Amino acid sequence: MLKTTTSTVDGRPIREYLGVVVGEAILGANIFKDIFGAIRDIVGGRSAAYEQEMGKAREIAFDEMEQKAKALGADGIVGIDIDYEVVGQQGGMMMVSVSGTAIRFK
């Protein structure tokens, strides 16, 4: 399935718009405690463990969105937006949300 952040795809006219599809994944507080505990002494730089967990959450959200689009008979998703939000009590959880418009090409 073709997925893009743009509203059109060069050379692939859109025949039908099927509706908005969304995928979400939430990472629990224990993941953040474990990750930040492992890197608390590091100043600056990047946390590979944190990036890996965020990547997993993003994959889950994209997979969920694609499954919903397939259920509508779509062969593509355009206008994809990715959002990251801190949720829960005291910001103890991170949510990754992806959304786009399921479409059929001509």
C-alpha positions in Angstrom: 0.0 0.0 0.0 1.3 3.4 -1.0 1.5 5.9 1.9 2.5 9.5 1.6 2.4 12.8 3.5 1.4 14.6 0.4 -2.2 15.1 -0.8 -1.5 13.7 -4.3 0.9 11.2 -6.0 2.5 12.2 -9.3 1.2 10.0 -12.1 -1.4 8.3 -10.0 -4.7 10.1 -10.2 -7.1 9.5 -7.2 -10.4 7.9 -8.2 -12.1 7.8 -4.8 -11.6 9.2 -1.3 -12.7 6.6 1.3 -12.4 8.5 4.5 -9.9 9.3 7.3 -8.0 6.4 8.9 -6.1 6.6 12.2 -3.6 4.5 14.1 -2.5 5.0 17.7 0.0 3.5 20.1 0.7 4.4 23.7 4.0 3.7 25.5 3.6 3.2 29.3 5.5 5.0 32.0 7.6 2.0 32.9 9.3 2.2 29.5 10.3 5.8 30.1 11.6 5.0 33.6 13.7 2.1 32.3 15.1 4.1 29.4 15.8 7.3 31.4 17.3 5.2 34.2 19.8 3.7 31.8 20.8 7.1 30.4 20.5 9.4 33.4 24.3 9.9 33.6 24.6 10.7 29.9 24.7 14.4 29.1 23.6 15.3 25.6 23.7 12.9 22.7 20.9 10.5 21.7 19.3 7.6 23.4 19.2 4.6 21.1 16.9 2.8 23.5 14.4 5.6 23.5 14.5 6.0 19.8 14.0 2.3 19.3 10.9 2.3 21.5 9.4 5.3 19.7 10.1 3.6 16.4 8.2 0.5 17.6 5.2 2.7 18.6 5.3 4.5 15.3 5.3 1.1 13.4 2.3 -0.1 15.5 0.4 3.1 14.7 1.2 2.9 11.0 0.2 -0.8 10.8 -3.1 -0.1 12.6 -3.8 2.8 10.2 -3.0 0.6 7.1 -5.2 -2.2 8.3 -8.1 0.2 8.7 -7.5 1.5 5.1 -7.3 -2.0 3.7 -10.7 -2.8 5.4 -12.1 0.1 3.4 -10.7 -1.3 0.2 -8.0 1.3 -0.2 -4.8 1.0 -2.1 -3.2 4.1 -0.7 -3.2 6.6 2.1 -2.5 10.3 1.4 -2.0 13.3 3.6 -0.5 11.4 6.5 0.2 13.3 9.7 2.2 12.0 12.6 1.7 13.4 16.1 3.5 12.7 19.4 1.7 13.6 22.7 2.4 13.2 26.3 -0.7 11.8 28.1 -1.7 10.4 31.4 -1.2 11.5 35.0 2.0 13.6 35.3 2.8 13.0 31.6 3.6 9.4 32.3 2.8 8.0 28.9 3.6 8.9 25.3 1.1 8.5 22.5 2.0 8.2 18.8 -0.9 9.0 16.5 -0.9 8.8 12.7 -3.8 9.8 10.4 -4.4 10.1 6.7 -7.1 9.7 4.0 -7.7 6.3 2.6 -8.0 6.4 -1.2 -8.3 4.3 -4.4 -6.2 5.1 -7.4 -7.7 5.2 -10.9 
